[in-house]
Amino acid sequence: MELERLVSELVKFKTYSNQELRECASFIAEYFKDQGYSPRVKEYEPGYPVVIVDNGKEGRQVLLNGHFDVVPPGDLSKWSVDPFSGDLKGGKVFGRGSADMKGGLATLMEVFVEVAEKVDYSLVFTAVPDEETGGQRGTRHLSEKFSPTFVIVGEPTQGMVNVGEKGLFQVKVIERGKSAHGSTPSLGDNAIMKLVKDLEALEGVAKIVTELQEVLEASKALADVDPLIAKELLHVSFNPGVIKGGSKVNVVPDYAEAEVDMRVPPGVPLKRVEEYVRSSVRGDVQIIDSSHPTISRGELVEKFKKAVGGKAYISTYATDGRYFRFKGVPTVVYGPGELKVLHSYDEYVSVEELRLTEKRVKEFLLGF
């Protein structure tokens, strides 16, 4: 099957909100069976199938990793094509997940088949169902079961090589007050107003910047693609993503909460961010999720960068690569797709980039 056709077929599975995960996993497994391999489909947690296939060899090990879950399509009226049609036109495959990351997944599938029998080391392909929701049911388990020499994650990187990523610090801020009639607010204590003051104080977390040289260099590389994203890499980001409070417009609210997402660059300890948060707000603070920033260094990372000819950069967002980096495994993220189209309407991946990525990764593996 042509690479772009494989991408198109994968896009047709509506793998968001836990839908059609088993069906897509079965399709991937059948692809490898047709090529003469014996894939395993494992559910480390019920309802979340992980596809694993290897070439049966021992010694050094390279693990290829990708995900087949996608984010929801959003407002269908804003798409010019059916988001799950996998339309192929103008040298592009359109549809939800075409870039993030069924294009990269199909590329790694093809690469595995093309080189698995030609190399003298262990090559493992893995496809997971939950990267978009944190990777706890997929790649986290894989990082505990496998001890590879090197990992390649096929997320879209627009020709660059992702060698690290910002950490994650998400909190819930809760304020409590006193109810009263909306016509006499002085008799109450407005929890929403208290929460607003907390958020205004918390916004100052964005003034915390990194001075790590690798991050500064990565920001310069990213500036060629998107100057705004490049700036975001240098400091802690601040985004209140959810706010809840009040029951009725004419009632002084006695409860309000906000969920805040912060991304932390390498070189800034999570503890420093936590201390800032707790000292800046008067309400209760609950940590929702957190993970440390990561960077991969060393000979294999440099060898990969040279082989594919890509500039190194660090992402503002998290990938499943962090699970292997936490274990000290050299890990790169490299795959087809433009960063500007991720999670967007009329998402697409170009056929030219698919084939170029396939060629470069294959050459690296054959010379590993």
C-alpha positions as CSV (number, residue, x, y, z in Angstrom):
1,M,0.0,0.0,0.0
2,E,1.3,3.4,-0.9
3,L,2.3,5.5,2.1
4,E,-0.2,8.2,1.5
5,R,-3.0,5.6,1.1
6,L,-2.0,4.1,4.4
7,V,-2.3,7.5,6.1
8,S,-5.7,8.0,4.5
9,E,-7.0,4.6,5.8
10,L,-5.8,5.4,9.3
11,V,-7.5,8.8,9.2
12,K,-10.8,7.1,8.5
13,F,-10.9,5.7,12.1
14,K,-12.6,8.1,14.4
15,T,-10.2,7.5,17.3
16,Y,-11.2,10.3,19.6
17,S,-13.0,10.1,23.0
18,N,-12.1,6.4,23.2
19,Q,-13.9,5.6,20.0
20,E,-12.8,3.0,17.5
21,L,-9.5,2.3,19.3
22,R,-9.7,-1.4,19.0
23,E,-10.8,-1.2,15.4
24,C,-7.8,0.9,14.5
25,A,-5.4,-1.3,16.5
26,S,-6.8,-4.3,14.6
27,F,-6.2,-2.6,11.3
28,I,-2.6,-1.8,12.3
29,A,-2.0,-5.4,13.4
30,E,-3.5,-6.8,10.2
31,Y,-1.1,-4.6,8.2
32,F,1.9,-6.3,9.9
33,K,0.4,-9.7,9.6
34,D,0.0,-9.2,5.8
35,Q,3.8,-8.4,5.8
36,G,4.6,-11.7,7.5
37,Y,5.0,-10.4,11.1
38,S,3.3,-11.5,14.3
39,P,2.1,-8.4,16.0
40,R,0.8,-8.4,19.6
41,V,-2.2,-6.3,20.7
42,K,-2.0,-5.8,24.5
43,E,-4.4,-3.9,26.7
44,Y,-2.4,-2.9,29.8
45,E,-5.6,-1.2,30.8
46,P,-9.0,-2.4,29.5
47,G,-10.2,-0.6,26.4
48,Y,-6.8,0.8,25.5
49,P,-5.1,-1.5,22.9
50,V,-1.3,-1.2,22.3
51,V,0.2,-2.7,19.1
52,I,3.7,-4.2,19.4
53,V,5.7,-5.9,16.7
54,D,9.4,-6.7,16.6
55,N,11.9,-8.3,14.2
56,G,12.9,-11.0,16.6
57,K,16.5,-10.0,16.9
58,E,18.6,-9.3,20.0
59,G,21.2,-6.9,21.2
60,R,20.9,-3.2,20.7
61,Q,17.3,-2.0,20.4
62,V,15.6,0.8,18.6
63,L,12.0,1.4,19.5
64,L,9.7,3.3,17.1
65,N,6.7,4.9,18.8
66,G,3.5,6.6,17.6
67,H,-0.1,7.1,18.6
68,F,-3.3,6.6,16.8
69,D,-5.7,8.5,19.0
70,V,-6.7,12.0,17.9
71,V,-8.4,15.1,19.3
72,P,-12.1,15.7,18.5
73,P,-12.8,17.4,15.1
74,G,-14.6,20.3,16.7
75,D,-17.2,22.3,14.7
76,L,-17.8,20.3,11.6
77,S,-19.0,23.3,9.7
78,K,-15.5,24.8,9.8
79,W,-14.1,21.9,7.8
80,S,-14.0,22.1,4.1
81,V,-13.7,18.3,3.9
82,D,-15.1,15.4,6.0
83,P,-12.5,15.3,8.9
84,F,-12.5,11.5,8.7
85,S,-12.6,11.0,4.9
86,G,-8.8,10.9,4.5
87,D,-9.2,12.9,1.3
88,L,-6.1,12.9,-0.9
89,K,-5.8,16.0,-3.1
90,G,-3.2,18.5,-4.1
91,G,-0.4,16.4,-2.7
92,K,-1.8,16.4,0.8
93,V,-3.8,13.9,2.9
94,F,-6.6,15.8,4.8
95,G,-8.4,14.9,8.0
96,R,-8.3,14.9,11.7
97,G,-5.0,13.3,12.9
98,S,-3.4,13.3,9.4
99,A,-0.5,15.4,10.9
100,D,-0.9,14.5,14.6
101,M,0.0,11.8,14.1
102,K,-1.3,9.2,11.7
103,G,1.0,10.5,9.1
104,G,4.0,9.8,11.3
105,L,2.5,6.5,12.5
106,A,2.1,5.3,8.9
107,T,5.6,6.4,8.1
108,L,7.1,4.4,11.0
109,M,5.0,1.4,9.9
110,E,6.4,1.5,6.4
111,V,9.9,2.1,7.7
112,F,9.7,-0.9,10.0
113,V,8.7,-3.2,7.2
114,E,11.4,-1.9,4.9
115,V,14.4,-2.2,7.3
116,A,13.4,-4.8,9.9
117,E,15.1,-7.7,8.2
118,K,18.1,-5.7,6.9
119,V,19.4,-4.6,10.4
120,D,21.4,-6.7,12.9
121,Y,19.7,-5.3,16.0
122,S,16.3,-5.5,17.7
123,L,13.8,-3.2,16.0
124,V,10.4,-2.7,17.8
125,F,7.4,-0.8,16.5
126,T,4.7,0.4,19.0
127,A,1.4,2.1,18.5
128,V,-0.5,3.5,21.4
129,P,-4.1,4.7,21.9
130,D,-3.8,7.6,24.5
131,E,-1.1,10.1,23.8
132,E,-3.6,12.9,23.5
133,T,-4.8,12.2,27.0
134,G,-1.4,11.8,28.7
135,G,0.0,8.4,27.6
136,Q,-0.6,6.8,31.0
137,R,-2.3,3.7,29.5
138,G,0.1,3.3,26.6
139,T,3.7,4.5,26.4
140,R,4.1,4.8,30.2
141,H,3.6,1.0,30.3
142,L,6.0,0.5,27.3
143,S,8.7,2.5,29.1
144,E,8.4,0.0,32.0
145,K,8.5,-3.1,29.8
146,F,11.2,-2.1,27.3
147,S,14.8,-0.9,27.8
148,P,15.7,0.3,24.3
149,T,19.0,1.8,23.3
150,F,17.3,4.6,21.4
151,V,13.7,5.8,20.8
152,I,12.2,7.6,17.8
153,V,8.7,9.1,18.3
154,G,7.0,10.0,15.0
155,E,5.2,13.2,16.1
156,P,5.2,16.0,13.6
157,T,8.2,18.3,13.8
158,Q,8.3,20.1,10.5
159,G,11.8,18.8,9.6
160,M,13.3,19.6,12.9
161,V,14.4,17.2,15.6
162,N,12.7,17.5,19.0
163,V,15.3,16.6,21.7
164,G,13.3,17.8,24.7
165,E,10.2,19.4,26.0
166,K,8.8,21.7,28.6
167,G,7.6,20.3,31.8
168,L,4.0,20.4,32.9
169,F,2.5,22.0,36.1
170,Q,-1.3,22.1,36.2
171,V,-3.2,23.3,39.3
172,K,-6.7,24.0,40.5
173,V,-7.2,27.2,42.5
174,I,-10.3,27.2,44.7
175,E,-11.8,30.3,46.4
176,R,-14.7,30.2,48.9
177,G,-16.9,33.1,50.0
178,K,-20.4,33.9,51.4
179,S,-23.7,33.9,49.5
180,A,-26.0,36.9,49.5
181,H,-28.6,38.5,47.2
182,G,-27.1,40.0,44.1
183,S,-28.7,43.4,44.9
184,T,-26.8,43.6,48.2
185,P,-23.3,42.2,47.4
186,S,-21.7,44.0,50.4
187,L,-23.6,41.4,52.6
188,G,-21.7,38.6,50.9
189,D,-18.2,37.6,50.0
190,N,-17.8,37.1,46.2
191,A,-15.7,34.0,45.5
192,I,-15.3,34.9,41.8
193,M,-13.8,38.3,42.6
194,K,-11.4,36.6,44.9
195,L,-10.5,34.1,42.2
196,V,-9.9,36.9,39.7
197,K,-7.3,38.5,42.0
198,D,-5.6,35.1,42.4
199,L,-5.3,34.7,38.7
200,E,-4.0,38.2,38.2
201,A,-1.3,37.5,40.8
202,L,-0.5,34.1,39.4
203,E,0.0,35.5,35.9
204,G,3.4,36.7,37.1
205,V,4.7,33.1,36.9
206,A,5.4,33.9,33.2
207,K,8.2,36.1,34.4
208,I,10.2,33.0,35.4
209,V,12.7,32.4,32.6
210,T,15.3,29.8,31.8
211,E,19.0,30.6,31.2
212,L,19.9,27.1,30.0
213,Q,22.0,27.5,26.9
214,E,20.5,24.5,25.1
215,V,17.0,26.1,25.4
216,L,18.3,29.4,24.2
217,E,19.7,27.7,21.1
218,A,16.6,25.6,20.6
219,S,14.5,28.8,20.7
220,K,16.6,30.3,17.9
221,A,16.0,27.3,15.8
222,L,12.3,27.4,16.4
223,A,12.2,31.1,15.6
224,D,12.6,30.3,11.9
225,V,9.3,28.4,12.1
226,D,7.3,30.5,14.5
227,P,8.8,33.4,16.4
228,L,5.9,33.5,18.9
229,I,6.3,29.8,19.9
230,A,10.1,30.4,20.1
231,K,9.5,33.1,22.8
232,E,7.1,30.8,24.7
233,L,9.9,28.3,25.0
234,L,12.0,30.6,27.2
235,H,9.6,31.2,30.1
236,V,6.9,29.5,32.1
237,S,3.6,29.8,30.3
238,F,0.4,30.6,32.0
239,N,-3.1,29.6,30.7
240,P,-6.3,29.5,32.9
241,G,-8.1,26.9,30.8
242,V,-11.2,26.3,32.9
243,I,-13.2,28.6,35.3
244,K,-16.3,27.6,37.3
245,G,-18.3,29.6,39.8
246,G,-21.7,30.9,40.7
247,S,-25.1,29.5,40.2
248,K,-27.2,32.5,39.2
249,V,-26.6,36.0,38.1
250,N,-28.5,37.5,41.0
251,V,-26.6,35.5,43.7
252,V,-23.3,36.4,45.2
253,P,-21.2,33.2,44.5
254,D,-19.7,31.4,47.5
255,Y,-17.5,29.1,45.4
256,A,-15.2,29.5,42.4
257,E,-12.4,27.5,40.9
258,A,-10.0,27.7,38.0
259,E,-7.8,25.1,36.4
260,V,-4.5,26.6,35.2
261,D,-2.0,25.1,32.8
262,M,1.7,26.1,33.1
263,R,4.5,24.7,31.0
264,V,8.0,24.8,32.5
265,P,11.2,25.1,30.4
266,P,14.3,23.0,31.1
267,G,16.5,24.8,33.5
268,V,13.6,25.9,35.8
269,P,12.8,23.5,38.7
270,L,9.2,22.5,39.2
271,K,9.6,23.3,42.9
272,R,10.3,26.9,42.0
273,V,7.1,27.2,40.1
274,E,5.1,25.5,42.9
275,E,6.5,27.8,45.5
276,Y,5.6,30.8,43.3
277,V,2.0,29.6,42.9
278,R,1.4,28.9,46.5
279,S,2.9,32.2,47.6
280,S,0.9,34.2,45.0
281,V,-2.6,33.1,45.6
282,R,-4.8,33.3,48.7
283,G,-7.1,30.4,47.8
284,D,-6.5,26.7,48.1
285,V,-4.2,25.2,45.5
286,Q,-4.5,21.6,44.3
287,I,-1.9,20.0,41.9
288,I,-3.7,18.3,39.1
289,D,-0.7,17.0,37.2
290,S,3.0,17.7,36.8
291,S,6.0,16.4,35.0
292,H,9.6,17.6,34.8
293,P,11.1,19.1,31.7
294,T,13.3,16.7,29.7
295,I,16.3,16.9,27.3
296,S,18.1,14.1,25.5
297,R,21.8,14.5,24.9
298,G,24.6,12.3,23.7
299,E,26.2,10.6,20.7
300,L,23.1,8.9,19.4
301,V,21.1,12.1,19.4
302,E,23.8,13.9,17.5
303,K,24.0,11.0,15.1
304,F,20.3,11.2,14.4
305,K,20.4,15.0,13.9
306,K,23.2,14.6,11.4
307,A,21.5,11.8,9.5
308,V,18.2,13.6,9.0
309,G,19.7,17.1,8.7
310,G,17.3,18.7,11.1
311,K,17.9,21.5,13.6
312,A,17.4,20.6,17.3
313,Y,14.5,22.2,19.1
314,I,12.6,21.8,22.3
315,S,8.8,21.7,22.3
316,T,6.5,23.8,24.4
317,Y,4.1,20.8,24.7
318,A,4.5,17.3,26.1
319,T,4.9,14.1,24.0
320,D,5.1,10.4,24.9
321,G,8.9,10.7,24.5
322,R,9.1,12.0,28.0
323,Y,8.4,8.6,29.5
324,F,11.6,7.1,28.0
325,R,13.6,10.3,28.7
326,F,12.6,9.9,32.4
327,K,14.3,6.5,32.2
328,G,17.4,8.0,30.8
329,V,16.9,6.6,27.3
330,P,18.1,8.8,24.4
331,T,14.9,9.8,22.7
332,V,14.1,12.0,19.7
333,V,10.8,13.1,18.2
334,Y,10.8,13.4,14.5
335,G,8.0,13.1,12.0
336,P,6.0,14.6,9.1
337,G,3.7,17.5,9.6
338,E,3.6,21.3,10.0
339,L,3.3,22.6,13.5
340,K,0.7,25.2,12.5
341,V,-1.9,22.6,11.4
342,L,-1.9,20.5,14.6
343,H,-5.4,20.2,16.1
344,S,-6.7,22.7,13.5
345,Y,-9.6,22.6,11.0
346,D,-8.6,21.2,7.6
347,E,-5.6,19.5,9.2
348,Y,-3.3,17.9,6.6
349,V,0.1,16.3,6.0
350,S,1.9,16.6,2.7
351,V,2.8,13.5,0.7
352,E,6.3,15.0,0.0
353,E,7.0,15.4,3.7
354,L,5.8,11.8,4.4
355,R,8.2,10.4,1.8
356,L,11.1,12.5,2.8
357,T,10.7,11.5,6.5
358,E,10.4,7.9,5.5
359,K,13.7,8.1,3.5
360,R,15.6,9.9,6.3
361,V,14.5,7.6,9.1
362,K,15.2,4.5,7.0
363,E,18.7,5.7,6.2
364,F,19.4,6.4,9.9
365,L,18.2,2.9,10.9
366,L,20.2,1.2,8.2
367,G,23.3,3.0,9.5
368,F,22.6,2.6,13.2
